Amino acid sequence: MTYALELKDLRKSFGKTEIIRGVNLAVLPGERVAVIGPNGAGKSTLFNLISGRFAPSSGEIWLGDQRIDGKKPYEINRLGLSRSFQITNIFPKLSVFENLRCAVLWSLGYRYTFLKFLANLQDANERADRLLRMIHLERKRDVLAMNLTYAEQRALEIGVTIAGGAPVILLDEPTAGMSRSETEHFIELIREVTVGKTLLTVEHDMGVVFGLADKIAVVVYGEVLAFDTPEAVRANARVQEAYLGSPVADAQSGGH
Amino acid sequence: MTADRTSSSRARWIIWGSFALALLVAPWLFSSNLGVTMLCQIGIAIIACLSYNILLGQGGMLSFGHAVYTGLGAFVAMHALNAATGGKPSFALVLLLPLIGGLAGLFFAVLLGYVTTRRSGTTFAMITLGMGELVFAMSLMIPEFFGGEGGISGNRMVEPFMGITFGPQRQVYYLVAFYTFISVAGMYAFTRTPLGRMLNAVRDNAERVEFVGYNAQRIRYLAFIVAGFFAGISGGLAALNFEIVTAEVVGAARSGSYLLFTFLGGATFFFGPIIGAILMVLAFVLFSELTKAWLLYLGLIFMFMVMYAPGGIASLIMLNLRVASYGRLKELLPHYLSMAATGLVALLGVSALTEMVYHRQLDGAAGSTLNFLGLTLDDASTVHWLAAAAVALVGIAAFEWARRRFAQRWHAVQEYIEVEMKKREAAA
């Protein structure tokens, strides 16, 4: 059985502090996994290790049958893993359409060419336009990304992430900073655009977590405390003690 | 959609057609020797500034050493001119010489750019500065190649070929114009390609580029090479135009003026550096004749531009075109007039002061009086100093008053446009 994504005894230290302390995780193709845990548990660091932003101190990361730990972000992306960022990370002085087109170019094989005109790349233009409709920004096609509203920028962030058609998607707090109604709307969008993909998402909103995920990974102090179906995780005594029932979690979920 | 396409393709033909036409008729409009000489330099400067803007405006790479690539292109071209000839170059050689310069620029960009573009931001700027100093220092160390203090010179005249010898400036102009057109078109085309667009993406957010499959460093390197190629073409043309190349063409001052005038023209729009290049030649050839203090004025202009219009002249034009397209330009015109009038008074006072200072410090031996726009000023007269200072102060105060009134109206107009845009968007 090949997993879509597999972490084997993954560790990461910054100086003397070990932030990720031996994480093991195996995600099946098509699974939707929510990664939860208190602030500072190492969720974002975990995503940064998987996506190549940082190299792990030790351990292995497998994307399908490719070992990707220590590879550069663009190499990992080309192998079929794409991620979004907690703080919106798009191309501010390019239009919405250009943002999306930039994100599809490599996957369509255009590489670094300067011998073709963008206007003539039908497949890239069609795909960018299709993405534009998928994230419901067709009316903002030619607006510069920096002039979008916050919610629109978050949608564009997702659009740029899925644009290359990577089968494995990592979303780092996609709903961060959104109102309750925006969040519901947005979760629906994420569900639509990630159909058939393997999805890992960091999420604080418990309603979202239990609604969206097939499985939940609970990360506490750099370790995976539990990795199971939502029901099993909810019933897990250690998780309840460490996270779900704690005042921290109450405060966090209540805060949204 | 199709109607849109045809109208935009017609607009493209009109723009490029009139550009070609302008290049063709320019030497008849400015037919004096000085006119044609300046036109040649403008063409050369246009290529140089546009190639610089591939780095600055399109790639967000602040280079302090672009003259290395124009300059080395010029040197290699000059050596090629001298090597192949033994007195008289062939027609084909002169025709292809700018291309030889371009290949030299490309070669050195491949070589030096590999180190330079490994970093971005401040580090990139520092490395380009170091590279520039390095090459300039080498120009003194290797006189065999750089010709020492006197530089190297050559002869562009060929045996007449269909009446063309490249001796007369006008014939050189048409060679310059040809390469200018091709280079401008080529660099514009570059902005419409995948690499050109990803270069914009790297400028905006190099980190994110890495997460959509691209190596940002590779993009910077390739763009640097493209810029080096066009810079070299400009250098090759300069070698032909001046028939002499000295070490200063690779120097920091030259690099600085590319930066300054590209910025003045406007780095955010493709055509901005063209305006900058024209200003550069006007400043170097005409303005420098007018006053010894021209660099000081240039510095002041640059400073005001950075502070008030960081998008350069091109962005000022585009902003006003936008205002005009919403039919609100008319109400701004009186404000422009009052700013121009008060600005002129301020300029008069400030420049009178400046000229008196310069005269006193530099031409003291020639007596205490100087001619300033037909007036005779005396730097020994307290009254003259006070009068000039008064004009300057009144002018500055009046200008500031006019500027504030303009700014108010300008903001009101911009707000109106924002609201209108929202409306149109909602209606769409």
Chai-1 contact restraints between the chains, C-beta under 6 A:
chainA,res_idxA,chainB,res_idxB,connection_type,confidence,min_distance_angstrom,max_distance_angstrom,comment,restraint_id
A,P73,B,E210,contact,1.0,0.0,6.0,A-B,restraint_1
A,P73,B,F211,contact,1.0,0.0,6.0,A-B,restraint_2
A,Y74,B,E210,contact,1.0,0.0,6.0,A-B,restraint_3
A,Y74,B,G213,contact,1.0,0.0,6.0,A-B,restraint_4
A,Y74,B,Y214,contact,1.0,0.0,6.0,A-B,restraint_5
A,Y74,B,N215,contact,1.0,0.0,6.0,A-B,restraint_6
A,N77,B,F211,contact,1.0,0.0,6.0,A-B,restraint_7
A,N77,B,G213,contact,1.0,0.0,6.0,A-B,restraint_8
A,R78,B,G213,contact,1.0,0.0,6.0,A-B,restraint_9
A,N89,B,R208,contact,1.0,0.0,6.0,A-B,restraint_10
A,F91,B,A201,contact,1.0,0.0,6.0,A-B,restraint_11
A,F91,B,D204,contact,1.0,0.0,6.0,A-B,restraint_12
A,F91,B,N205,contact,1.0,0.0,6.0,A-B,restraint_13
A,P92,B,D204,contact,1.0,0.0,6.0,A-B,restraint_14
A,K93,B,D204,contact,1.0,0.0,6.0,A-B,restraint_15
A,L94,B,N200,contact,1.0,0.0,6.0,A-B,restraint_16
A,C102,B,A201,contact,1.0,0.0,6.0,A-B,restraint_17
A,A103,B,V212,contact,1.0,0.0,6.0,A-B,restraint_18
A,L105,B,P194,contact,1.0,0.0,6.0,A-B,restraint_19
A,W106,B,G213,contact,1.0,0.0,6.0,A-B,restraint_20
A,W106,B,Y214,contact,1.0,0.0,6.0,A-B,restraint_21
A,Y110,B,P194,contact,1.0,0.0,6.0,A-B,restraint_22
A,Y112,B,L195,contact,1.0,0.0,6.0,A-B,restraint_23
A,Y112,B,L222,contact,1.0,0.0,6.0,A-B,restraint_24
A,T113,B,P194,contact,1.0,0.0,6.0,A-B,restraint_25
A,F114,B,F190,contact,1.0,0.0,6.0,A-B,restraint_26
A,F114,B,T193,contact,1.0,0.0,6.0,A-B,restraint_27
A,F114,B,L195,contact,1.0,0.0,6.0,A-B,restraint_28
A,F117,B,R192,contact,1.0,0.0,6.0,A-B,restraint_29
A,L118,B,R192,contact,1.0,0.0,6.0,A-B,restraint_30
A,L118,B,R197,contact,1.0,0.0,6.0,A-B,restraint_31
